[in-house]
Amino acid sequence: MKRSGWLIGSAIGVAFVLAPSLQAFAADAPAHVYVGADKCKMCHNSAAKGAQYTKWTESKHSKAYATLATDEAKKLGAAKGVADPQKAPECLKCHVTGYGSAADKLTDKWRMDEGVGCESCHGPGGDYWKMETMKDQAKATAAGLVMPVEATCVRCHNTESPSYKKFEFEERKAKIAHPNPQKASK
């Protein structure tokens, strides 16, 4: 009898400790819809503004979904018991922006083949992508725009990845930097 009381007490204790983590996971569900990188391209591709869209298309992030079709990805997948990385939720959750979101959170502009797009780091853009919203940082943030921090990146760049390499946030951030020079000069 004492043992079952200990087990019940332990289970309650574990549930109490995990509850905040589970709430945080539930909070990760997007309140906004995914609109795809092309919505960002409209304003974020001129050289004067930093050509962020072009920088993204030239990055590994934009090729994240395609990478899952490579022989190397298939080899890594096979070692983990994954038959087809381009169909496996455990791969797609990090290689496709918005993967796993409810259907009503994915607009007709959302595409798996975009890989890791703007909205993976900056949040679903359905309510902030319009120019009048983006011109006001506070308004854009209130509408879901995220300015990524290390925690944003380590959701995927972590030891769960079969190709994980030590993640140095500042170094990696510099590699994908895409500032708007017009804002920097103000």
N, C-alpha and C positions, 0 to 999 in steps of 0.2 A: 504494500500500500504506500509506504514511504517513497518507493521508487517512482510510482506513477505520479505522485504529487510533485516530485522533483522534475519529472519530464514535462508535466503540464506547466509548472512554473517556468521551466527553461523555454518552452515554446512561447509562452506569453512574453517572456523577456526578449526573445529573438524578434518576435512580431513588433514589440515596442521599439526596438532599436532599428528595425528595417522600415518601419512605417514612414519616417521622413524621406527615405530613399525612394520608396514606392510612390510617395506623393510627388517627389521631384520628377520621377519618370513620367507620371501622368501629366504633370505640368508641361512636359516637353511636347505634348500634342499641340500642333499649331492651331492658333486661333484664326489665322489668316490663310488665304489660298495661295498655292504656288502658280506663278504665271509664266515661268520660263525665262531663260537668259535673253531672249530676243526683246523682251520688254525693256530690259536694262540697256541693251545695245542702242536703242533709239537716242539716248542721251549720253551714254558712257562710252562712245567710241571715237569721238573727235580727238585729234592730236592735241588741240588746245586744252582739252579737259583731262588728258592723260591716257586716252585710248584703253581704258580698262577692259572693255570687251575683247579687243584684239589680244591684249596680254593674257586674258583668260583662255582664249582659243589656242594660244601657243603653249599653254601650261599642261602639266600632267593631269590636273584636276579635270580639264575638259575632255580628256581621253580616258577617264577612270572606268566608264562602262565598257568601252572598246578593249581596254586592257584585260578585262575578264575573259576575252575570247582568245588570248594569246596562249601559246604552248606552256609558258611559264606559269600562268594562272591556272591552267588545267592541271599541271603537275602539282602545284601547291594545293589545289582543291582536292585532287585525288588523295593526297596524303592526309587530308582532313575528312575524307569520306564524302566529298562533294562531287557529284557527277558532272554538273554543268554550272560553273561559277556565274554565268550570265542569267541563270534562273534561280540561284540559291539565295534565299532571304539573308543568310548570314554574310553573304558577300555584297548583295545589292544595298543593304542598309547603309553602307558607307560609300558605295561606288555610284549611287544614283540619288540625286537630290530629291527629297520628299518621298522616297520609297517607303512603303508601308503606311503612308497616310491614308486616311479615309478618302474614298472616291470623290466626295464633295469638296475636298481640299485641293484637288488636282484639276486645273482648268484644261481646256482643249489645247492650250499652248504648252503644257507640260509634256516633256519627252524624256524617256529613259536614256536615250542615246546622248543626251547632254552631259551625262556623267555628273561630276560634282560642279554644279553651277553656282552662280551668284547667291542664290537663296539658301544654299547649304551653310554658308557663313553669315549671310546678312539677314536670314529669316525670310519666310514666305512674303512675297512682295505685293500680294493682291490689294493691299490697302495703302501702300506707300509709293508705288512705282510712278504715279503721275507727277509731272513736273511741279505743279503747284504745291504738292506735299513735300517733295524732295528739296525744294528751295528753303524750307524751314526745318532745321535739324530736330527741333523739339516736336514738331508736328509729325515728321517722318518716324521718329523714335516711338511716339505714341501710337503710330499706325503699324508698328511691328518691325521697323528697321533695327537691325542689330549691328553693333560695332563689335566684331569678334574679339575674344580674349582667348587665352590659352585653353581654358575649359571648353571652348567651342571646338577647337581643333582636336583635343584629346578624346573627344567622343569617338573618333575613328582612328586617330594616330595613337594607338595603344597596343599593349601586348596581346590583345585578342587577335590582331591581324597576323596572318601567317608570314607576312613579309616585313614585319615590324623591324624598324631600325630606331635606335635611340632618338627620341624626339626633342630637339632643341628649339623651343618656341621662337625665340628672337631670330635665330638663324633662318628658320623656315619662313617666318613672317617676312623677312627681308627678301627672300627669293620670290615671293608672290606679291610683293608690294605693288600697289596700283593707285597711288595718290592722285588727287586732282590738283594740278599745279595752280589753278586759279584760286582755289581755297587756301593753299599754302602761302600765296603771296599777299593775302589779305591781312 
